[in-house]
Amino acid sequence: MPELLAPTVRLHAAWLEAHDEWGPGLHEDGFGLRSTDEVRSPEGFAAWVTRLADQSDPAKPLDAGRVPCTYLWIAEDDRVLGGIALRHELNDHLLWAAGHIGYGIRPSARRRGLATWALGRMLAHARALGVDRVLLVCEAGNDASSTTVERCGGVLEGIRDTDLGPARRYWITL
């Protein structure tokens, strides 16, 4: 049975296995990974996990342009299957191009309904934070993500050009 877990150093090897499965240069939504994060060494991984925990705490100061964000890993039997992130609020960039929630499922775990399952649980978390409408944005050609969002009640606002290309914009009323 899958579960949502706060990022933990205990799953370093399992997370690296998932990371390696995506392959070099591919974008892993939902993990909050930056190009400057060094995640191979235990020390670098621990620093990254600490940054993610700090970013989820609204009382902690954040880097400019960042908003509080809850990061959770989708795991099963100590295997990391994906990640999902809930931004607690939207700034101009997030409103235009990224939305409240981002998620990704490793290639070998796709087509099991994990994204829909995790998104449903993260929507409950958003509701508990007092968010009443959630924006989700996905690449225009990402049919799997569009289907996931629509299964969770997403209503298409339209398609916009972003820095990463055309993107579908969905709103879910909580």
C-alpha atoms as an extended CHARMM CRD file, in Angstrom:
* protein
*
       174  EXT
         1         1  MET       CA              0.0000000000        0.0000000000        0.0000000000  PROA      1               0.0000000000
         2         2  PRO       CA              1.5100000000        3.3760000000       -0.9350000000  PROA      2               0.0000000000
         3         3  GLU       CA              1.9700000000        6.1460000000        1.6000000000  PROA      3               0.0000000000
         4         4  LEU       CA              2.9650000000        9.7880000000        1.6160000000  PROA      4               0.0000000000
         5         5  LEU       CA              6.1000000000       10.4510000000        3.6570000000  PROA      5               0.0000000000
         6         6  ALA       CA              7.9860000000       13.5690000000        4.6180000000  PROA      6               0.0000000000
         7         7  PRO       CA             11.4310000000       13.5130000000        2.9600000000  PROA      7               0.0000000000
         8         8  THR       CA             13.8410000000       11.5150000000        5.0860000000  PROA      8               0.0000000000
         9         9  VAL       CA             17.5290000000       10.6380000000        4.9930000000  PROA      9               0.0000000000
        10        10  ARG       CA             16.5020000000        7.0470000000        5.8190000000  PROA      10              0.0000000000
        11        11  LEU       CA             15.4570000000        6.6140000000        2.1730000000  PROA      11              0.0000000000
        12        12  HSD       CA             18.6210000000        8.0660000000        0.6190000000  PROA      12              0.0000000000
        13        13  ALA       CA             19.4600000000        4.9260000000       -1.4100000000  PROA      13              0.0000000000
        14        14  ALA       CA             15.8260000000        4.4340000000       -2.4440000000  PROA      14              0.0000000000
        15        15  TRP       CA             15.5210000000        8.0640000000       -3.5170000000  PROA      15              0.0000000000
        16        16  LEU       CA             18.7270000000        7.8430000000       -5.5560000000  PROA      16              0.0000000000
        17        17  GLU       CA             17.3720000000        4.7430000000       -7.2920000000  PROA      17              0.0000000000
        18        18  ALA       CA             14.2520000000        6.6850000000       -8.3110000000  PROA      18              0.0000000000
        19        19  HSD       CA             16.3380000000        9.7030000000       -9.3200000000  PROA      19              0.0000000000
        20        20  ASP       CA             18.5950000000        7.5530000000      -11.4980000000  PROA      20              0.0000000000
        21        21  GLU       CA             15.5770000000        5.9710000000      -13.1840000000  PROA      21              0.0000000000
        22        22  TRP       CA             14.4730000000        9.3840000000      -14.4960000000  PROA      22              0.0000000000
        23        23  GLY       CA             17.8350000000        9.6830000000      -16.2220000000  PROA      23              0.0000000000
        24        24  PRO       CA             20.1110000000       12.6760000000      -16.7110000000  PROA      24              0.0000000000
        25        25  GLY       CA             18.5830000000       15.9800000000      -17.6800000000  PROA      25              0.0000000000
        26        26  LEU       CA             14.9890000000       14.9720000000      -17.0690000000  PROA      26              0.0000000000
        27        27  HSD       CA             12.7770000000       17.0740000000      -14.8330000000  PROA      27              0.0000000000
        28        28  GLU       CA             11.4150000000       15.4260000000      -11.6900000000  PROA      28              0.0000000000
        29        29  ASP       CA              8.3510000000       17.3420000000      -10.5570000000  PROA      29              0.0000000000
        30        30  GLY       CA              7.3560000000       17.2010000000       -6.9210000000  PROA      30              0.0000000000
        31        31  PHE       CA             10.7850000000       16.8150000000       -5.3420000000  PROA      31              0.0000000000
        32        32  GLY       CA             11.9230000000       20.4410000000       -5.0430000000  PROA      32              0.0000000000
        33        33  LEU       CA             15.2920000000       19.5220000000       -6.4920000000  PROA      33              0.0000000000
        34        34  ARG       CA             17.4260000000       22.4470000000       -7.6240000000  PROA      34              0.0000000000
        35        35  SER       CA             20.4180000000       22.3090000000       -9.9440000000  PROA      35              0.0000000000
        36        36  THR       CA             22.6080000000       23.3840000000       -7.0080000000  PROA      36              0.0000000000
        37        37  ASP       CA             21.5060000000       20.4970000000       -4.7570000000  PROA      37              0.0000000000
        38        38  GLU       CA             24.1330000000       17.7950000000       -4.2440000000  PROA      38              0.0000000000
        39        39  VAL       CA             22.2100000000       14.6620000000       -3.3530000000  PROA      39              0.0000000000
        40        40  ARG       CA             24.6880000000       11.8200000000       -3.9230000000  PROA      40              0.0000000000
        41        41  SER       CA             26.6550000000       12.1640000000       -0.6850000000  PROA      41              0.0000000000
        42        42  PRO       CA             24.9670000000       11.5130000000        2.6700000000  PROA      42              0.0000000000
        43        43  GLU       CA             25.8780000000       15.0610000000        3.7810000000  PROA      43              0.0000000000
        44        44  GLY       CA             24.5020000000       16.7020000000        0.6350000000  PROA      44              0.0000000000
        45        45  PHE       CA             21.3390000000       14.6160000000        0.7720000000  PROA      45              0.0000000000
        46        46  ALA       CA             20.8100000000       15.5000000000        4.4380000000  PROA      46              0.0000000000
        47        47  ALA       CA             21.2380000000       19.2050000000        3.6460000000  PROA      47              0.0000000000
        48        48  TRP       CA             18.6710000000       18.9350000000        0.8510000000  PROA      48              0.0000000000
        49        49  VAL       CA             16.1640000000       17.0950000000        3.0810000000  PROA      49              0.0000000000
        50        50  THR       CA             16.6520000000       19.7880000000        5.7380000000  PROA      50              0.0000000000
        51        51  ARG       CA             15.9850000000       22.5350000000        3.1550000000  PROA      51              0.0000000000
        52        52  LEU       CA             12.7550000000       20.8040000000        2.1260000000  PROA      52              0.0000000000
        53        53  ALA       CA             11.6290000000       20.5310000000        5.7620000000  PROA      53              0.0000000000
        54        54  ASP       CA             12.4870000000       24.1860000000        6.3800000000  PROA      54              0.0000000000
        55        55  GLN       CA             10.5320000000       25.2770000000        3.3010000000  PROA      55              0.0000000000
        56        56  SER       CA              7.4280000000       23.5230000000        4.6190000000  PROA      56              0.0000000000
        57        57  ASP       CA              7.5640000000       25.5050000000        7.8730000000  PROA      57              0.0000000000
        58        58  PRO       CA              5.8080000000       28.8850000000        7.3850000000  PROA      58              0.0000000000
        59        59  ALA       CA              7.7210000000       30.2770000000       10.3760000000  PROA      59              0.0000000000
        60        60  LYS       CA             11.1330000000       29.7460000000        8.7120000000  PROA      60              0.0000000000
        61        61  PRO       CA             12.6050000000       32.4710000000        6.4920000000  PROA      61              0.0000000000
        62        62  LEU       CA             12.7460000000       31.5930000000        2.7970000000  PROA      62              0.0000000000
        63        63  ASP       CA             14.9370000000       32.5980000000       -0.1110000000  PROA      63              0.0000000000
        64        64  ALA       CA             13.6020000000       35.4670000000       -2.2320000000  PROA      64              0.0000000000
        65        65  GLY       CA             10.8840000000       34.3380000000       -4.6100000000  PROA      65              0.0000000000
        66        66  ARG       CA             10.0790000000       31.1910000000       -2.5970000000  PROA      66              0.0000000000
        67        67  VAL       CA              6.8260000000       30.4100000000       -0.8050000000  PROA      67              0.0000000000
        68        68  PRO       CA              6.1470000000       27.8530000000        1.9240000000  PROA      68              0.0000000000
        69        69  CYS       CA              5.8240000000       24.4050000000        0.3510000000  PROA      69              0.0000000000
        70        70  THR       CA              5.0570000000       20.9510000000        1.6980000000  PROA      70              0.0000000000
        71        71  TYR       CA              7.0750000000       18.1890000000        0.0280000000  PROA      71              0.0000000000
        72        72  LEU       CA              6.0030000000       14.5680000000        0.3630000000  PROA      72              0.0000000000
        73        73  TRP       CA              7.3560000000       11.3980000000       -1.1800000000  PROA      73              0.0000000000
        74        74  ILE       CA              5.1430000000        8.6870000000       -2.5810000000  PROA      74              0.0000000000
        75        75  ALA       CA              6.6070000000        5.4760000000       -1.2000000000  PROA      75              0.0000000000
        76        76  GLU       CA              5.7700000000        1.8180000000       -0.8960000000  PROA      76              0.0000000000
        77        77  ASP       CA              7.7900000000       -0.8080000000        0.9630000000  PROA      77              0.0000000000
        78        78  ASP       CA             10.6990000000        1.6430000000        1.3880000000  PROA      78              0.0000000000
        79        79  ARG       CA             10.7660000000        2.2650000000       -2.3740000000  PROA      79              0.0000000000
        80        80  VAL       CA             10.3880000000        5.8830000000       -3.5340000000  PROA      80              0.0000000000
        81        81  LEU       CA              7.8360000000        5.9500000000       -6.3460000000  PROA      81              0.0000000000
        82        82  GLY       CA              7.4450000000        9.6990000000       -6.7820000000  PROA      82              0.0000000000
        83        83  GLY       CA              7.0870000000       13.0640000000       -5.1620000000  PROA      83              0.0000000000
        84        84  ILE       CA              4.4000000000       15.7030000000       -4.7280000000  PROA      84              0.0000000000
        85        85  ALA       CA              4.7050000000       19.3120000000       -3.5860000000  PROA      85              0.0000000000
        86        86  LEU       CA              2.0660000000       21.7460000000       -2.3470000000  PROA      86              0.0000000000
        87        87  ARG       CA              2.9300000000       25.4240000000       -2.4880000000  PROA      87              0.0000000000
        88        88  HSD       CA              0.9200000000       27.0720000000        0.2820000000  PROA      88              0.0000000000
        89        89  GLU       CA              0.3990000000       30.2750000000       -1.7150000000  PROA      89              0.0000000000
        90        90  LEU       CA              1.0500000000       31.6550000000       -5.1860000000  PROA      90              0.0000000000
        91        91  ASN       CA              3.4510000000       34.4050000000       -6.1610000000  PROA      91              0.0000000000
        92        92  ASP       CA              3.4260000000       35.9540000000       -9.6540000000  PROA      92              0.0000000000
        93        93  HSD       CA              5.6540000000       33.2450000000      -11.1640000000  PROA      93              0.0000000000
        94        94  LEU       CA              3.6670000000       30.3780000000       -9.6560000000  PROA      94              0.0000000000
        95        95  LEU       CA              0.3820000000       31.9620000000      -10.7350000000  PROA      95              0.0000000000
        96        96  TRP       CA              1.6760000000       32.2660000000      -14.2950000000  PROA      96              0.0000000000
        97        97  ALA       CA              3.6410000000       29.0640000000      -14.8110000000  PROA      97              0.0000000000
        98        98  ALA       CA              3.6740000000       26.4670000000      -12.0220000000  PROA      98              0.0000000000
        99        99  GLY       CA              0.5780000000       26.4730000000       -9.8100000000  PROA      99              0.0000000000
       100       100  HSD       CA              0.0270000000       25.1690000000       -6.2930000000  PROA      100             0.0000000000
       101       101  ILE       CA              0.8700000000       21.4960000000       -6.8020000000  PROA      101             0.0000000000
       102       102  GLY       CA              3.5370000000       19.6650000000       -8.7650000000  PROA      102             0.0000000000
       103       103  TYR       CA              4.0580000000       15.9170000000       -8.8420000000  PROA      103             0.0000000000
       104       104  GLY       CA              6.0320000000       13.2320000000      -10.6110000000  PROA      104             0.0000000000
       105       105  ILE       CA              5.9860000000        9.4430000000      -10.6990000000  PROA      105             0.0000000000
       106       106  ARG       CA              9.0990000000        7.4550000000      -11.5990000000  PROA      106             0.0000000000
       107       107  PRO       CA              8.7380000000        5.6990000000      -14.9690000000  PROA      107             0.0000000000
       108       108  SER       CA              8.5050000000        2.1310000000      -13.5850000000  PROA      108             0.0000000000
       109       109  ALA       CA              5.6520000000        3.0990000000      -11.2140000000  PROA      109             0.0000000000
       110       110  ARG       CA              3.4300000000        4.8780000000      -13.7320000000  PROA      110             0.0000000000
       111       111  ARG       CA             -0.0370000000        3.7530000000      -14.8560000000  PROA      111             0.0000000000
       112       112  ARG       CA             -0.9780000000        2.5180000000      -11.3550000000  PROA      112             0.0000000000
       113       113  GLY       CA             -3.0920000000        5.5260000000      -10.3390000000  PROA      113             0.0000000000
       114       114  LEU       CA             -0.4460000000        6.7730000000       -7.8910000000  PROA      114             0.0000000000
       115       115  ALA       CA             -0.5650000000       10.3750000000       -9.1180000000  PROA      115             0.0000000000
       116       116  THR       CA             -4.3480000000       10.5160000000       -8.7600000000  PROA      116             0.0000000000
       117       117  TRP       CA             -4.1200000000        8.9280000000       -5.3010000000  PROA      117             0.0000000000
       118       118  ALA       CA             -1.3910000000       11.3440000000       -4.1280000000  PROA      118             0.0000000000
       119       119  LEU       CA             -3.0900000000       14.4080000000       -5.6340000000  PROA      119             0.0000000000
       120       120  GLY       CA             -6.3310000000       13.5650000000       -3.8270000000  PROA      120             0.0000000000
       121       121  ARG       CA             -4.5020000000       13.4230000000       -0.5120000000  PROA      121             0.0000000000
       122       122  MET       CA             -2.5920000000       16.6340000000       -1.1910000000  PROA      122             0.0000000000
       123       123  LEU       CA             -5.8510000000       18.4190000000       -2.0150000000  PROA      123             0.0000000000
       124       124  ALA       CA             -7.0940000000       17.4740000000        1.4650000000  PROA      124             0.0000000000
       125       125  HSD       CA             -3.8880000000       18.9680000000        2.8830000000  PROA      125             0.0000000000
       126       126  ALA       CA             -4.4720000000       22.1790000000        0.8880000000  PROA      126             0.0000000000
       127       127  ARG       CA             -8.0100000000       22.3830000000        2.2610000000  PROA      127             0.0000000000
       128       128  ALA       CA             -6.6410000000       21.9910000000        5.8100000000  PROA      128             0.0000000000
       129       129  LEU       CA             -4.2830000000       24.9240000000        5.1400000000  PROA      129             0.0000000000
       130       130  GLY       CA             -7.2670000000       27.0790000000        4.1730000000  PROA      130             0.0000000000
       131       131  VAL       CA             -6.6860000000       27.0950000000        0.4190000000  PROA      131             0.0000000000
       132       132  ASP       CA            -10.0550000000       27.2160000000       -1.3380000000  PROA      132             0.0000000000
       133       133  ARG       CA             -8.9390000000       27.0100000000       -4.9960000000  PROA      133             0.0000000000
       134       134  VAL       CA             -5.8930000000       25.1220000000       -6.2600000000  PROA      134             0.0000000000
       135       135  LEU       CA             -4.1230000000       25.8330000000       -9.5320000000  PROA      135             0.0000000000
       136       136  LEU       CA             -2.4300000000       22.9510000000      -11.3550000000  PROA      136             0.0000000000
       137       137  VAL       CA             -0.3340000000       23.4680000000      -14.4680000000  PROA      137             0.0000000000
       138       138  CYS       CA              1.0030000000       20.7690000000      -16.7860000000  PROA      138             0.0000000000
       139       139  GLU       CA              2.6160000000       20.6200000000      -20.2040000000  PROA      139             0.0000000000
       140       140  ALA       CA             -0.0410000000       20.8660000000      -22.9130000000  PROA      140             0.0000000000
       141       141  GLY       CA              0.9600000000       17.4710000000      -24.3390000000  PROA      141             0.0000000000
       142       142  ASN       CA              1.0990000000       15.6180000000      -21.0170000000  PROA      142             0.0000000000
       143       143  ASP       CA             -2.1040000000       13.6170000000      -21.3820000000  PROA      143             0.0000000000
       144       144  ALA       CA             -1.4080000000       11.4830000000      -18.2900000000  PROA      144             0.0000000000
       145       145  SER       CA             -1.1450000000       14.5420000000      -16.0590000000  PROA      145             0.0000000000
       146       146  SER       CA             -4.2030000000       16.1780000000      -17.6340000000  PROA      146             0.0000000000
       147       147  THR       CA             -6.2190000000       13.0190000000      -16.9720000000  PROA      147             0.0000000000
       148       148  THR       CA             -4.9690000000       12.9090000000      -13.3660000000  PROA      148             0.0000000000
       149       149  VAL       CA             -6.0100000000       16.5080000000      -12.7220000000  PROA      149             0.0000000000
       150       150  GLU       CA             -9.3840000000       16.0220000000      -14.3760000000  PROA      150             0.0000000000
       151       151  ARG       CA            -10.0480000000       12.8850000000      -12.2910000000  PROA      151             0.0000000000
       152       152  CYS       CA             -9.4990000000       15.0300000000       -9.1960000000  PROA      152             0.0000000000
       153       153  GLY       CA            -11.9890000000       17.6780000000      -10.3060000000  PROA      153             0.0000000000
       154       154  GLY       CA             -9.7560000000       19.9680000000      -12.3410000000  PROA      154             0.0000000000
       155       155  VAL       CA            -11.5350000000       22.4010000000      -14.6570000000  PROA      155             0.0000000000
       156       156  LEU       CA             -9.4890000000       23.5910000000      -17.6290000000  PROA      156             0.0000000000
       157       157  GLU       CA             -9.0260000000       27.3620000000      -17.6450000000  PROA      157             0.0000000000
       158       158  GLY       CA             -7.0580000000       27.2750000000      -20.8860000000  PROA      158             0.0000000000
       159       159  ILE       CA             -3.6100000000       26.8480000000      -22.3920000000  PROA      159             0.0000000000
       160       160  ARG       CA             -0.8550000000       29.4540000000      -21.9600000000  PROA      160             0.0000000000
       161       161  ASP       CA              2.6580000000       29.8240000000      -23.2670000000  PROA      161             0.0000000000
       162       162  THR       CA              5.2130000000       29.5590000000      -20.4550000000  PROA      162             0.0000000000
       163       163  ASP       CA              9.0050000000       29.5040000000      -20.2600000000  PROA      163             0.0000000000
       164       164  LEU       CA              8.7950000000       25.7180000000      -20.6820000000  PROA      164             0.0000000000
       165       165  GLY       CA              6.3240000000       25.7960000000      -23.5870000000  PROA      165             0.0000000000
       166       166  PRO       CA              2.5290000000       25.5890000000      -23.8380000000  PROA      166             0.0000000000
       167       167  ALA       CA              0.8640000000       24.5650000000      -20.5700000000  PROA      167             0.0000000000
       168       168  ARG       CA             -2.6450000000       23.5520000000      -19.5610000000  PROA      168             0.0000000000
       169       169  ARG       CA             -4.0320000000       25.4340000000      -16.5390000000  PROA      169             0.0000000000
       170       170  TYR       CA             -6.5830000000       23.7690000000      -14.2870000000  PROA      170             0.0000000000
       171       171  TRP       CA             -8.4270000000       24.9830000000      -11.2030000000  PROA      171             0.0000000000
       172       172  ILE       CA             -9.8500000000       22.7310000000       -8.5160000000  PROA      172             0.0000000000
       173       173  THR       CA            -12.3130000000       24.2440000000       -6.0700000000  PROA      173             0.0000000000
       174       174  LEU       CA            -11.9760000000       22.7170000000       -2.6260000000  PROA      174             0.0000000000
